[in-house]
Amino acid sequence: MSEETKSLTLNPDITRFQNNLISEYKEKNQTVKKGQTLFLGSSIMEIFPIEKWEAEGKVKFDHYIYNRAVRATTTLFVLEHIDTQIFELAPSKIFINIGTNDIGFQVPEAIFRANYETIIREVQEQLPNTEIYILKYYPVNNVDFGSDADEATLFATRSNEAFNAASAKNQEMAKKLGVHFIDVSDGLADENGNLKKEYTFDGAHILTNGCEVILKNLEKYL
């Protein structure tokens, strides 16, 4: 596993990292402009450099985009920190990519699904005018990766088949709850449906050039 992968996904004290990041978000939330756009999820969303691009002037949208994702987290984590990650920002739009760790950590599906639905319902109750967008899970690549012990562990419970099946159920949930379900992964996969090697450093997490592809697909919703 590369040093970049370790720094992004295998913090030696992940709980401390998560707590520190939540504390950082709490501090930042004191000065946010409410009614903006929010990105929410786990590591794939956390490392999406949208706020860096905004600060550098590389991208500009009608609404500022805040990123409140936290690596190695599940739907339960979002429920436990929903004030910090969502309500304190009172966003007008939320783009959610959460659940791949529920699948990877083998959280019982009934619990995973109940948690995800509760997140959506709580937002609808407290922020009834907020538009909610559930993102289809991105493809992974365990063909060109997965050759060392860490990568093998990563892919032991994560696959395109599992993510596509979960996405189909997320789409059903979105329809039931009256929220958006969108697929912004166009261009990420190769002819076999695997995440292109040039867009990933470990087969699952996405590099900046891949994030640029995703952002282009997202633009019409932002």
N, C-alpha and C positions, 0 to 999 in steps of 0.2 A: 504494500500500500504506500502511495506517495506521501510525502510530508504535507502536501496541500490537503490531501484527503484527511489525514490525521487531524490537522488544525481545524478543519471545517466540521468534522463529524465525530471525532473520538476525543473530545476534550477529557483530560484525565479526571476531572471532577465535574461531570456534566450537570449534576444537580446544583452545584455552586454556580456554574456558568449560567444556568437557567434563572436562578434566583437573582443573580447580578443583572442579567438582561431585563428581567421584569422590573427591578428597581430602577434601572436606567429608563425604561419606558414610562414608569410612573412619573419620573422627574420631567421627562420630555412632554408628557401629557398636560402638564401644568401650563404650557405655553402654546399648545397646538391651536390651529384655527379649526373650529368645528365645522361639520358639514362637508368635509373633504372626502377623498377616496381612501380606502383601507385595503392593504394586502394582509392576509392572515393565513398561517399554516405552520409547517415545521421547517426542517432545514432547507428543503428545496426552495421554499418561499423566503426564508430568512436571508439566504445568500444572494437573492435576486437584488441587484444593486440599484434599485429604482431611486432611492433617496440620494445616492451618490450622483447619479446621472442628473437628477433635478438640481442639486447643488452646483454642479459643474455647468449647468445650462445646456446639457446635451439633449434633454427632452423637456417639453413644456405642454401641459394640458390645462383645460379649463379649471380643473380641480387639482390641488396638490395631492400627491399620493404618499401616504404614510405606510410604513412597513412595521407591523407588530408581530411578525412570525418568530417562533422560538424553536431551535433545533431539538431533535430527539423527543418531540412531544406528541401526544395523542389527543383525541377529542376530549378526554377527561381533563387534561391539562387546560385546554381552552375553557371548559366549564368552570374550573377552579380559579381562573384568572380572567374571566370574561369582562370584568370592569376595566382592568388595565388594558387588555388587548382590544376591546371593542367600545364599551359604553362611555368611557372617559373621552373618547374622540368624537362620539356622536356622528359617525360618517354618513354621507348621503349614499355611498355605494360601498359594498364589501365584496372582495374577490377572495374566495376561500379555497385552499388546497390543503386539506387536512385529512388524515386517515390512513396514509401509507404506513405509518408506524403502528397504528392499531393492527393492520394486517401483518406487518413484519414481526411485531411482538406477540402475535397470536392472541390478541384480545378477543374474547368470545364475540362472535358476530352480533348477537342480540344486544350486547352491551355497547359495542361500537355504533350500531345503528341507532340505538336509543339515545346515546350521547349526541350524535350528529343531529338528530332531529330536535333534541332539546336546545341545542345551540341556535338552530334556525328559529324555533318557536320563541325563545327568549328575546332574540333580536326583533322579531316581528311584534312582540308585545311591547317592548320598551322603545323601539325605534320604528314605528309603523310605516314611516315614509321612506325608509332606507331600502334601496334596491340590493338584493342579494344575488350574487353570481357564484354558483358552485362549479369549480373547474374539473373537467375530466382529468384523471391521473395521467401523467406523462409516461411515455414508454421508457423501458429500461433496456440494458444490454448486458446479458449474462453470457453472451457468446464470445465476445472479444475480451471480456473481463471475467472475474471469478476464478482467476488462476492461482491466487494466493489464499492463505487461510482467512484473512480478514474479508476479502471480497467474497469468498465462498460463504462465509457467515452472513454477509449482507444479503446474498441472493438465496439463502436457504429457504426463506419464507416470502420472498418477493419475486414476482414474475409478471410478465405482461398479461398472462392469462388471469392471474389473481386480480391484478389492477383493473383489467377490462371488465371482469365480472362485477367487481365492486363499483366501478363507475356506472355500469348499467343500473345497478340498484340505487345509486345516488341520483341518477336521472329520474327514476321512478319516484324517489322521495321528493325531488325538486318539483315534479309535476303535481304531486299530492299537496305540497305546501304552498304552491303558487309562486315559486322563485325560479330564477334562471338557471339553466344548466348549459355550460358552453365548453366547447373543445377548442383550445387555442394551441394545440400541439402540431398543427400542420407544418410540415417541413422538418420536424425533429427526427422522424423515423426513416430508416432505410427501406429498401424494397421488401425486406422480410419482416418489417414491423418493429425492428429493434432500434433503440436510440443510437443515432449516428456517433461513431467514435470521436469525431472532431468536436462534438458538443458536450463531452463528459470526461471527467478525470477518474471515475471509478465505475462507470456503467450505470449509475443511478442518479448522482447529483450533476447538475448542469452548469457548464462553464458560461462565462460572460457572453460568448458568441451565440450560445444557445438561448440565453435570456433575451438577446436581441431579436431572435426569431419569434419567441413567445410574445414579446412586447409589440412587435409588428402585428401579430394576430389579435392582440388585445385592443389595439388602438380604437377600433370601431365601437367598443363598449365603454371606453374611458371618456 
